[in-house]
């Protein structure tokens, strides 16, 4: 999803992180000769898969054949939009990754859109990744930047909503070609090799970055786009993945990136782990925003006083600890007044609400629970009298059915690519298997952010957030970005915040505004590259 499946729950994953995957076998990607041609829809043609080899390595041919994806499907498309018509070439296909022994490891599925008649040397190309870990790219493609979209505003969507694809007037295809990539285990991407070792390598912070960076390089080589201005867009856990991919591309793949765009990112798990007080500081402005929006429209400017309090008196009282009863009651009462939660409840929790507690207590008196991905969305609590929260997320789980159906419809019918097996929109199996690595130190990407911005003075960073996002609060990113050195300050690094949740682009105004920010960033990147 957009993102993280548990409430930024690093502690619950600590057992997975005791052994780091520091350096797996080297990966490489190769093309294949065309496989048997499937019947193609009018206006389309099939090409050989970007992943199959002419001859599989000894001992692995049958496994590779059993798990392979179909040949790539390339179609010509025309999109009628207000005031313009876009003619473009769409490709749904895969890139196969091999280890250093030429054993096939995985097929990584992608969907790309390239505008017809453009100069490839100057035309930008943007690679999109979602988060999770375990999320496919459908959220960004069908909710935000792709040629077609469906409505994903959780306030109005239900699991039974019709997954109707419609032309996206806010597509980014006007100003950049688009490549949506699904990491292995998501979408139609899948392992070719069997056994636990290959999964351990891919389902890790570093292994994930190595594999996806290689896919980016391979796509650029295959489509003759190495000279194009290149951008990376990543969401949620993409805040870890995105900066690390750019760093890998710069150093290991020999690929320069003009700009990095992060949506609702989490860039440092350390702020949300153990006894860190920063988790409460980061979340408080979003809690207050959820309360304020009940009375009318809210912008970030309306939260200026809350932000000052969170980084000032609130933090000072937190540091004093519960041993200081006066300070604890003072902050608990202030939190109650900002959120509307009962003062007695706030005092019982010492004013320290984690996300699950806030979601449960915010409207508990009416038997409702807030969304985690969008706190402004209220849903029915199926167990209102339970002593613990046992509900799903009314702002996230409602999207699974319509997005999955729309992704399958787009891939198999519009793009004429028909893999066997299920489409994995958001894989719990991938998330549960993830190795966050590096001993007891939670992953972070701020080190890579500093490195990539220092290495390339032309590289720009755009970060977008939703006010009501409780999964990755906007103020957490504000605090982290403020710690960057002078070479990484505005306007080179820009934070924008909109009314909305984790997928803030589900709201029309926010989607249009963020599109404008992305277009401006790419225009600046092209001009500086000349």
C-alpha positions, -999 to +999 in steps of 0.1 A: +000+000+000+007+020-003+023+007+027+032-008+060+009-036+072+014-033+109+014+000+128+049+008+119+055-022+141+093-027+142+093-043+177+070-071+164+094-079+137+126-078+158+128-116+157+132-115+120+160-090+121+186-108+142+204-120+112+214-096+085+215-105+048+246-084+040+257-097+007+239-123-014+251-138-047+253-113-075+223-110-098+221-104-135+192-102-160+190-115-195+165-115-224+150-145-240+140-155-275+103-153-282+082-181-267+052-196-284+030-167-295-004-163-278-034-149-297-030-112-297-057-086-294-062-062-323-035-035-322-012-056-301+018-078-306+038-102-284+076-100-279+099-124-261+099-121-224+125-098-209+134-126-187+136-160-203+170-174-215+175-195-246+186-224-225+180-228-188+210-238-167+214-275-161+190-289-134+167-258-134+150-259-168+119-277-157+115-254-127+119-223-148+094-236-173+069-244-146+070-209-131+077-187-161+055-157-170+042-154-206+060-134-233+058-096-230+027-080-246+031-047-263+000-027-274-007+006-290-030+028-270-049+061-274-063+080-244-089+108-249-085+133-221-099+168-216-082+191-241-057+165-253-052+130-268-023+108-257-010+081-281+014+057-264+029+022-264+021+000-234+041-031-224+032-056-198+060-081-192+088-093-170+125-093-165+142-125-153+169-123-127+197-148-125+223-154-098+261-155-104+259-191-115+233-183-142+206-200-123+172-183-128+159-167-096+128-147-102+107-130-128+099-094-120+067-081-137+064-045-149+040-023-168+054+005-189+039+034-209+059+053-235+045+083-253+047+080-291+068+104-311+088+118-282+126+123-282+139+095-260+171+113-251+152+142-235+120+125-225+120+116-187+112+081-175+099+074-140+101+041-121+074+035-095+075+013-064+050+008-036+059-002-001+048-029+024+070-046+021+047-068+001+027-042-019+023-042-056+025-010-077-012-009-084-019+018-058+003+043-076-007+031-111-044+029-107-049+055-080-025+082-090-002+084-121-012+058-147-032+064-179-063+048-163-075+049-127-103+039-104-118+057-075-099+047-043-113+073-018-119+051+012-146+074+025-168+063-005-154+030-017-165-004-004-152-039-012-182-044-036-176-011-055-174-016-092-137-016-103-144+006-134-113+018-152-116+053-165-092+076-183-070+095-158-070+132-166-042+135-139-019+109-154+018+118-154+022+105-189+020+140-203+055+148-190+072+115-183+071+079-195+060+055-167+073+021-155+055+004-127+075-024-111+062-052-088+088-067-064+089-105-063+059-119-044+037-090-054+015-085-085+024-113-109+061-113-100+073-147-088+102-168-079+115-192-104+140-209-081+128-230-052+140-232-017+144-209+013+177-193+004+165-174-026+135-160-006+158-150+022+179-130-003+151-112-020+129-107+011+155-085+028+163-048+029+195-051+009+185-080-014+153-061-024+173-030-033+199-050-053+172-068-073+150-038-081+180-016-090+191-043-115+155-044-130+157-006-135+190-008-152+179-037-174+147-020-185+167+011-195+191-010-215+163-030-232+144+001-242+174+022-252+166+048-225+200+052-207+203+087-220+169+098-207+164+119-175+155+093-149+133+096-118+124+072-089+090+074-072+083+053-041+056+051-015+054+042+022+082+016+029+094+031-003+109+057+020+135+030+029+136+015-006+137+046-027+169+064-014+187+030-012+178+022-048+191+056-060+223+050-040+227+015-056+220+029-091+246+056-086+273+033-072+267-003-084+247+000-116+263+031-131+229+049-135+224+086-125+190+097-112+177+132-117+151+132-089+135+112-061+098+115-053+086+099-020+049+096-011+039+091+026+074+077+033+088+061+064+125+069+064+136+057+098+122+028+118+142+039+148+117+067+156+089+041+160+107+014+179+111+005+215+107+034+240+114+062+215+095+093+224+097+106+189+068+083+178+044+105+200+059+137+188+056+127+151+020+115+155+004+143+176-002+168+147-020+141+127-041+131+157-051+168+161-058+170+123-082+141+125-101+158+153-101+192+136-115+179+103-147+169+120-155+206+123-145+215+087-117+216+062-082+215+076-048+225+061-014+222+075-014+259+083-042+252+108-018+229+127+011+254+132+004+257+169+001+219+173+035+214+155+051+240+178+037+224+209+047+189+198+083+199+193+083+221+223+064+218+256+051+183+247+085+169+240+099+185+272+072+170+293+076+136+277+113+137+285+105+143+322+088+110+322+059+096+342+079+101+374+070+138+371+032+136+378+026+173+371+042+172+337+025+139+328-010+152+337-003+185+319+006+168+286-022+143+290-048+170+295-034+189+265-035+158+243-071+153+254-080+188+244-063+185+210-079+152+201-112+153+218-105+120+236-118+117+272-094+133+297-096+103+320-085+080+292-057+103+282-045+104+318-047+066+321-024+064+291-002+093+303-010+112+271+011+086+252-012+072+225+002+047+200-017+045+168-038+015+177-049+032+210-058+064+192-078+046+166-097+027+192-104+056+216-111+085+192-148+076+187-152+046+209-183+060+225-201+056+191-187+022+184-165+034+156-128+031+148-106+054+127-087+043+097-049+038+101-041+049+065-066+077+068-077+087+103-106+109+089-123+077+077-145+061+105-157+025+103-178+003+125-159-015+152-169-052+149-160-058+185-169-025+204-170-042+238-137-061+234-109-051+257-085-050+227-088-038+192-099-066+167-109-045+137-096-042+102-087-008+087-117+009+072-094+032+052-072+005+037-088-030+036-118-017+017-096-011-013-082-046-017-111-061-038-116-032-063-079-026-068-071-063-073-100-067-098-090-035-117-053-046-119-063-079-134-088-063-158-061-038-170-034-064-174-053-092-190-078-072-212-065-038-220-028-049-221-034-084-233-010-101-209-024-131-192-002-147-166-014-178-148-018-176-110-032-150-087-024-113-087-010-103-053-020-067-045-007-068-009+011-099+003+010-107+039+034-136+033+060-113+019+056-089+048+058-117+075+089-131+058+108-099+055+143-097+071+149-061+082+185-070+089+214-054+106+211-069+141+191-049+166+193-016+146+161-009+127+165+001+090+167+037+080+175+056+047+185+090+060+222+080+055+215+072+019+196+104+015+226+124+026+249+104+004+229+107-028+222+144-024+258+151-016+271+130-045+249+147-071+242+184-065+216+183-093+195+156-077+162+169-062+139+154-036+101+158-034+082+144-004+044+143-002+022+134+028-014+134+039-025+152+071-046+123+083-021+095+077-016+077+110+007+050+094+035+073+084+028+107+099+038+138+079+055+155+109+079+126+113+092+134+078+093+171+086+116+164+117+139+142+097+142+165+067+150+194+091+181+174+102+197+174+068+227+196+061+225+229+043+231+213+009+198+195+013+175+223+021+146+239+003+140+245-026+161+215-036+143+194-010+106+200-007+079+187+016+042+192+006+013+181+028-024+178+017-057+170+034-059+132+030-044+100+042-016+076+033-029+076-003-036+113-003-039+112-041-072+094-037-086+129-032-090+149-065-075+182-053-044+165-037-038+143-068-039+173-091-017+194-068+009+167-064+010+160-101+019+197-106+047+194-081+061+163-098+059+180-132+077+210-119+105+189-104+110+170-137+110+202-157+138+216-135+157+183-137+155+183-175+167+219-177+197+213-154+206+182-173+211+202-205 
